């Protein structure tokens, strides 16, 4: 199975949205953007929240990998 957003092979459990099947990374981007949009800020806040969520997840992974 390949991610319908980035085209990379999906490893592990795919993230299913209403319209697409995504890899974990693209699914996290989608979740962050959806959270920003639902918070009521419109598209600019959705994009900002997506970036913030990605940075937070990357930092958590980095920290976990160092252990």
HUCOR-V943553 format. One record per backbone hydrogen bond with DSSP energy under -0.5 kcal/mol. NH is the residue of the N-H (numbers start at 0). CO is the residue of the C=O. E is the energy in kcal/mol with one decimal. If there is no record, write none. Layout:
BEGIN
NH/CO/E
NH/CO/E
END
This chain:
BEGIN
2/7/-3.1
3/20/-2.5
6/2/-1.4
9/0/-2.6
10/8/-0.6
14/21/-2.9
15/13/-0.6
16/14/-0.6
16/19/-3.0
21/14/-3.5
26/22/-2.5
27/23/-2.2
28/24/-1.9
29/25/-2.4
30/26/-2.4
31/27/-2.5
32/28/-2.4
33/29/-2.7
34/30/-2.4
35/31/-2.0
36/32/-2.3
37/33/-2.7
38/34/-1.4
39/36/-1.4
40/35/-1.2
44/40/-0.5
45/41/-1.9
46/42/-2.4
47/43/-2.0
48/44/-2.8
49/45/-2.1
50/46/-1.9
51/47/-2.2
52/48/-2.9
53/49/-2.2
54/50/-2.3
55/51/-2.2
56/52/-2.5
57/53/-2.6
58/54/-2.2
59/55/-2.0
60/56/-2.3
61/57/-2.6
62/58/-2.4
63/59/-2.3
64/60/-2.7
65/61/-1.4
66/62/-0.6
66/63/-0.9
END
